[in-house]
Amino acid sequence: MIREPVVAGQFYPRRKDDLENMIKYCMEHKYGPGSKPVLSNEKIFGVICPHAGYVYSGPTACHSYMSFASQNPELVIIIGPNHFGIGKDVATMVDAQWKTPLGMVQIDSESARKISEISKFVEIDEYSHSQDHSLEVQIPMLQEILSSDFQILPIILRAQDMETAMDVGNAVSEIAKRKNTIIVASSDFTHYEENSFAHKQDKALIEPILDIEVERFYQVLRNKRVTACGYGAMASTMIACKNLGATKGELLSYATSGDVSGDTKSVVGYSAIKFV
């Protein structure tokens, strides 16, 4: 089957040329990383990347993608929240391609079937993926920035509690060991707060992420009531990366929609973090 794009023309341009130009704009934006590739021998196991409209979060997102572009991954495991709450608690897909204005990307069906066997939560369910943008918006960036052919393993989370995140993270790390893999946690941070408050809230949540301390991450999330939408995706990625050998996270960039647009009354926070 073909999973058609559902937010083309909303979160990112519908036409191929316009989309390519938008990604270039994001790269060269004052909050972007620039268009020169990052050359490093450092092993990056995974990243956290925002998933809002490109005009707002695209410059921050590009920092994450440029950090690992030279690794030429053959598999990208993308984990994101299920904003619509439809389908299964945790779902992947098989025998499908994801379509964007830049072309098709194949799902690694073998890995999808395997993770559904390893994990007690991951199920195979197309419907769970039918409406959400959290995974979709990552794919055009991958297509444009990565020079290698790659497949994806999409994982969407309706359940984001720590037990589920631990299970998914452990299963993801088992899959990631088999191939040259990068793990992408798709999440925005604080939602619809005043700009300086959003910065303060997100700074508190980023600290345990950089230390890869999942229990403290959930404590901060709960105690400070940080409204990050993909917290389970971030926790799963932290667990998987730590299993694979990551010892820390590094903050590549942080900005809010207010920093980008100038409208600071009600903003969403975006962070680019790599795990090394």
N, C-alpha and C positions, 0 to 999 in steps of 0.2 A: 504494500500500500504506500501511498504518498501522503505524508502529513503536510497539508497546505499551510502557508503562512497565514496567521490570523491577525497580526498587528502591523503588517507592511502597510505603509501609508499613514500610520499613526505613530508608532514608536520609532520608525525609521522609514526612509523613502521607499516607494514602491518600484520605481524605475531603477534599473541596474546602474546607469551612469550617475544618477543623482545619489544613489547609495554609496557608490565608490567615492564620489566627491565629498559626501558627508563624513565618511570615515577618515578621509584625508584631512578634512577640516578639524575633526576631533583630535587627530594626532598633532596638528600644528597649533591648536588652541593654546592659550596661555596656561591653562590647567592640564594640557596634554603632555605627552612625553617627547614630542618631536618625532620626526619620521626616520631617524637613523636607528638601525637595529642595535639592540643591546648585545654586545659580544662578551660572553662570560663562560668560564668552565664550571661555574657554580651549578650544582644540581638543584633544580626547582621541582618540588614534588606536587605542588598545587598552588592555587591562588583563590582569593576572594575578589569578586567582580560585581559591580552594580548592574541593574537591569531596567533602568528607567528609559525614557525617551532619549535618543542619542544626543539631542541638542543640550540636554541637561547632564546626563551621566556619561556620555561617550568619551569625553576627554579623560576622565578618571579611569574608565574601563580600559582604555588603550594602554595605560601604564601596566596593567596586569598582563595583557596579551604580548606586549613588546618584551616583557621580562623573560618569557620562555620561548619566544619565536624561534630562536636559534637551535632549540632542542629538537625541532622537527618531530613532534610526537606522532605516533601512528594511531593512538587512541586518545580521545578526549572524553573523560567522564564528567558530565555536567549534572550537578545536583541543585535543584531549586525548589522553592515553595509552591504549593498548589493554592493559588489565590482564590480560586472558585470553589474549592472544597468538594470537587466532584470525583467520582471514581473510588479508587482504592487508597488505603492509608499511605502506601509507598508503591510506586509503579514504574516499570520500565516498558520497553516496547521491543518487538522482534519483527523481522521480515518487512522492514519499512525504510523509506528514505524521507528526510526532511528537506523540504523545498524552500528556497529563499530566492529573491531576485538575482542572486549571484550563482544560482545553480542548485544541484542536489548534493546532499551529504548522506552517506549510507550509515545505517545503524549496524554496529557489531553485534549481530544476533547471537553468535556463539557466546560472547561475554554476557549478553543480557540473559540468556537462558541459564548460564552458569551462576550468575549472581542471584537469580531467583531460587536456585537450589541451595546456595550457601547461606543466604539470609532467611530468617524466619518471618521477615516482614515484606520483602520485595516481591511483588507479583507482576505478572505480565498483563498489561491492560492499556489498550490504545485510548480508550475514552478519557482516562485521567489526563492525557496530554492534549486533548482536543481543543481547549480554549485558552490555555495559559500562555503568558508571554515570557515567563522567567527563564525558560530554557531557550526559546526561539530567538530572543534578541542577542544571545551570545554567538549564534552560528554565523551570521554575516561577518562579524568581526574576525572570527576564526578563519573563514574562507578568504578574507582579504589579506590578513596579516601573515598567516602560515604559508610557507612555500611548499610544504609537503602535502601529499594526499593523506587524509586522515579519516577515521571513522569515529562515530560518537556512541556513547552509552548514556542515554538520557534517563535520569532518575528524578521523579517529582514526588514531593513529600506533602501529604495532607497532615500526617502525624509528625510532630517535631519535638516530642519530649526526649529526654536524655536517653532513656532505654532504647528508643527507636534509633536515635542518632548513633549510639554505640554500636548497635547491630549493623546498621548500614555502613558506618565507617570501617568496621572490621571486615565486612564483606567486600567493600570497595578496594581495600588494600590488598586483598587476596587476588582480585582481578588485575589490579595495577601492576602486580609483580610479574605478570605474564608477558607484558609488552612494554614498549616505550610509551609511557602514559603520562598525561597531565590531568589533574583533577581541578575542576572549576566549581567553586561554590558561588551560586548566583544569589545575591542578596543586596538590598538596600539597607540603610541603617535607620536612624530616627525619622519618623514621618510627621509632617504637618505641625511642627513646633517653630517657635521663633529661632532665628539663626544662631544666636550665641548660646541658647539653651541646647540646641541640637549639637553644636560643637562639643559642649560640656558632656552631654549624655554619651555621645559616641566615643569620646576620648576614654571614658570610663570603661566602655565595653571593649574597646580595642586592646586595652592593656592585657587582659587574660588571653586574648587571641594571640598576641605576640609571644606570650609565654606558653602557648599551647596547653592551657589549663582549662579543661572542659567543665569541671565542676564549678570552678570560680566564675567561668563565663555564664553559666546558668544562674548562679547566685546574683551576679551583677544585673543580668537581664531581668530577673524577678524583683530584686530589691529596689532597683532604680526605675523599673518599668520602662525599659528601653524598647521602643516600638520598631525593632528590626524585623522585617517580614520573613527573612530566610534564616532564622537562627538555627534551625535544625540542619539546614544545608551547610552552614558554616561549621557547626559542631561535628557533623559527619566528616567533613573535609579535614578538620583539625585532627580527628582521631586517625583517619586513614593516613595522612601525611606523617604523623608521629610514628605509626606502625612501620612506615616505609623508611624511616630514618631521619625525618626532619627534627631539628632541635630548637627551632625558633621560627617565629613569623617576623617579617620585616614590612613596615608600612612604606608603601611606594608613593601613595598620594591620598589626600582626603580633601573633599570639597562638598559643599551643599548646592542644591539647586539655586539657593539664594546667592551664593558666591558667584555662580555663573550668570544668573539673570539680573541680579540686583534687587530682586523682590525678596526681602528678608523676613517678612511677617510670618510666613508659613512655608517651611522648607522641608526637603528630604535630604538625608545625608548619604554620601557615597564614599566608599573606601576601596582602595586597591592594596591588597596585601599578598605577599608571596611567602611560602613556607619552604625553608631551606635546611 
